[in-house]
Amino acid sequence: MTPRFDLVSLVTPDLPASLAFYRRLGLDIPADADGQPHVEAALPGGLRMAWDALETIRSFQPGFDLPQGPGRVSLAFACDGPAEVDKVYAELVGAGHEGDKAPWDAPWGMRYAIVLDPDGNSVDLFAPLPAG
C-alpha cells in the first residue's frame, strides 16, 4: 500500500479567529466548531483541512511551540477570475486581516494577491489573466 496525501493541518493559538478567516474563503466549517479542540473540513477533490488548538497539540507534546516568522505554511485559493481576486483580498483586508501583497498581474499570467491568516500563514489568492 502506498500512503496518499489526505490532510492539511494548521495549529493555532486562536481557533475561532482562524476558523472565521477560512469561512470567509468559503470553507464549510460548522459554526459550532469554534469551541472544539480539533476541527476538520472536507475540501473539493477529497482532501481535508484540519485545525488544532495549540493546547491540543501540547496535550501530547508538552514542549511544542509554534515556529515564528513567515513561510511556515502557504495555502493558495483559486478564484473565478481576476476581479474575484481583488474582491476577496479587499474583503479580507477590510475585515482586519493583514494584506501581505495587494493584487497584481503576475508575470506568469495570473492575477495574484497574498493575505495573512490570523496566525501569520501566507494565503495566496489567484486567477488566470485573460489571454490577450
N, C-alpha and C positions, 0 to 999 in steps of 0.2 A: 504494500500500500504506500502511496506517495502522499505526504502531507499537502494540504491545499490551503491557500490563503482564504481566511474566513472573517477576520475581525480586526478593526482598528480601535484601539482603546486609548482614551485620554484620562489622565489622573489630574484632579482639580481640587484646590482648596475651597472653591465656592461652586458647588454643584448646581444650585439653582441659576446662577448667572451664566454658567457655561451652557446649560440646557436651554435657557431663554435665547441665547445667541444662535444656537443651531436650529432652534424652532424658527427663528426669523429667516433662516436659509432654507426652510421648507421640510426639515426632517420631522417625521411623525413621532413625536415624543409625548407620551401621555402627560397631561397636566399634573397628575398626582405623583409623578416620578420624582419631583424635586426633593422630597424628604427621604428618598431611598439611598442606601449606601452604594448600590450598583445599578446602573440603568443601561438598557440596550435598545437599539432601534434597528429595524430592518432597512437596508438600503437597496436601491434598484440593482438588479443583477445578482442578488443573493448574498451580498456581503452584509456584515453587521457593523455597527459602530457602538462602542460602549464608553461609559463614563464611570469612573470610580472616585468616590470621595477620598481625599488624602488620608483620612482616618481609617478607611477600609484597607488601604494598602499597608498602612502602619500596623494594622492588627496582626499581620503575618510577617511583616518586615519592619520591625520597630525602629530601625535606624534610617529608614527611607526618607529622602528629601527630594524635592523637585529640582531638576537641573535648572540653572539660571541662564538667562540670555536668549537671544533669538536662535532659530534653527533647530529647536528641539524636535519639532514636527511641523510639517507643512501639509495642508489639505487644500484641495482645489475643487471648485464647484463650477460646472459648465452652466452658462446662461443661454437663453434662447437667441440672443443677438446682442450686438454692441450696446444698444440703448438699455437693455436689461442690466448689463454690467454697470453702467453709470447709475441706474436707478437703485439697484441693490446696494452698491457702495454708498450712495447718498443716504439711503435709509439706515444702514448700519452706523455710519458716522453720525447721522442725525440722532440716533438712539444712544449716543455716547461712547461708541466703540472707537478705538484708535485706528485711524487710517494710516497705513504704512506707506502706500504709494497710490496716489489718485489715478483714476483711469487714464490710460494712454494707449495709443496704437503701437503695439509692439512690432519690431521688425520681422518677427516670424509669422506675421499675418493674423494677429489676434488683437482684439480689444482686451485689455488686461488691467486688473487692479488688485491691490493687496490691502487687507484689513487684518487687524489682530483680534483674536478672540479674547475673552476676559482673562485668560491665563498667559497671554502673550504669544500664542501659537499663530503662525502665519496662515492666513486663509486667502487663497487666490480665487479671483472671480475672472472668468474668461469666456470669450465667444469669438468664433471666426469672423474676420472682417469680410465684407462683401468683395467679391472679385471685381477688379476694375482698375 
